[in-house]
Amino acid sequence: MFTAVSHDIAVSVEPRYLVEESDPDESRYVWSYRVVIANNGRRAVQLMTRAWEITDANGFRRHVAGPGVVGQQPIIEPGEAFEYTSGCPLSTPSGIMAGSYRMVDDLGTALDVTIPAFSLDIPMAARTLN
């Protein structure tokens, strides 16, 4: 599991290669990733937007941004966590994802919260830094 903490918000990510969704003969590799966002602060926060940078093994970068996550803009109370699962297809057997969430606390203060960089590697593959 990969974890980053900023503004008392811990973001943990656990990627998983999806063999049943992937087709290496067609250069299609698919991962799911489970994200847990824990509010360890003293104020409620609302996740407003997400921004991702996805880099494949060839160095091709793709930026993905938008409102919320999985169709939600959750409010996370102090001491609580929000969890979701999403996915990422690549045309290479490895890559890396990293990003940030824009959150707003209950006073209206904007917070940029780091999503840790995490690797997407097929099982048994040599790990590379992309």
C-alpha positions in Angstrom: 0.0 0.0 0.0 1.2 3.5 -0.9 0.4 6.4 1.5 0.9 10.1 1.7 -0.3 12.6 4.3 -1.0 16.3 3.8 -3.1 18.7 5.9 -3.9 15.8 8.3 -5.5 13.9 5.4 -4.0 10.4 4.8 -4.4 9.0 1.3 -3.6 5.3 0.9 -3.7 3.5 -2.4 -3.6 -0.2 -3.2 -3.3 -1.2 -6.9 -4.2 -4.6 -8.2 -3.6 -6.0 -11.7 -6.8 -7.3 -13.3 -5.8 -10.4 -15.3 -9.4 -11.1 -16.4 -9.8 -7.5 -17.9 -6.3 -7.5 -19.5 -5.3 -8.8 -22.9 -1.5 -8.6 -23.4 -1.7 -9.8 -27.0 -3.8 -6.6 -27.7 -1.5 -4.4 -25.5 -4.3 -3.9 -23.0 -3.3 -4.0 -19.3 -5.9 -3.0 -16.7 -5.5 -2.3 -13.0 -8.0 -1.4 -10.3 -6.9 0.7 -7.3 -8.5 1.1 -4.0 -8.2 4.5 -2.3 -8.8 5.2 1.4 -8.9 8.9 2.4 -8.7 9.3 6.2 -9.4 12.6 7.8 -7.1 12.8 10.8 -7.7 16.5 11.3 -10.1 18.5 13.4 -12.3 19.9 10.6 -14.7 18.2 8.1 -13.4 18.3 4.5 -15.2 17.9 1.2 -13.4 16.4 -1.8 -14.1 18.8 -4.7 -11.8 17.7 -7.5 -9.2 15.2 -8.6 -6.2 15.6 -10.8 -4.1 12.6 -12.0 -1.0 12.2 -14.0 -0.7 8.7 -15.5 2.6 7.6 -17.1 3.1 4.4 -19.0 6.3 2.4 -19.5 7.1 4.4 -22.7 7.0 7.7 -20.9 3.6 8.7 -22.4 1.8 11.0 -19.9 -1.9 11.5 -19.6 -3.6 14.0 -17.4 -7.0 13.3 -16.0 -9.0 15.9 -14.0 -12.5 16.4 -13.0 -15.0 16.9 -10.2 -15.0 14.5 -7.2 -14.3 10.8 -7.5 -16.5 8.0 -8.8 -19.4 10.5 -9.2 -19.2 11.8 -5.6 -17.9 14.8 -3.7 -17.9 13.2 -0.3 -17.7 15.1 3.0 -15.3 13.4 5.4 -15.8 14.2 9.0 -12.8 14.3 11.5 -11.8 10.7 12.4 -13.7 9.2 9.5 -12.6 7.8 6.1 -14.0 7.5 2.6 -13.1 4.6 0.4 -13.6 4.0 -3.3 -12.3 1.8 -6.1 -11.5 2.9 -9.6 -9.4 1.6 -12.5 -6.8 2.4 -15.1 -6.0 0.8 -18.5 -2.6 1.1 -20.1 -1.1 -0.1 -23.3 2.1 -1.2 -21.5 2.7 -3.7 -18.8 3.8 -1.1 -16.3 3.3 2.5 -15.4 2.9 4.9 -12.5 0.1 7.2 -11.3 0.2 10.2 -8.9 -2.0 13.1 -8.3 -3.9 15.4 -5.9 -7.3 16.1 -4.6 -8.6 19.7 -4.0 -10.6 19.7 -0.8 -12.4 22.4 1.1 -12.7 22.4 4.9 -15.8 23.5 6.8 -14.4 27.0 7.0 -14.1 27.2 3.2 -10.3 26.9 3.1 -9.0 25.1 0.0 -6.5 22.3 0.6 -4.4 20.5 -2.0 -4.0 16.9 -0.8 -1.4 14.7 -2.3 -2.2 11.3 -3.8 0.9 9.2 -3.4 2.7 8.0 -6.5 2.1 4.3 -7.0 3.3 1.7 -9.5 1.2 -0.3 -11.9 3.2 -3.5 -12.7 2.0 -6.8 -14.0 2.8 -9.6 -11.5 6.3 -11.1 -11.8 7.5 -8.2 -13.9 10.7 -6.4 -13.2 9.7 -3.1 -11.6 10.9 0.0 -13.4 10.8 3.7 -12.5 8.8 5.5 -15.2 
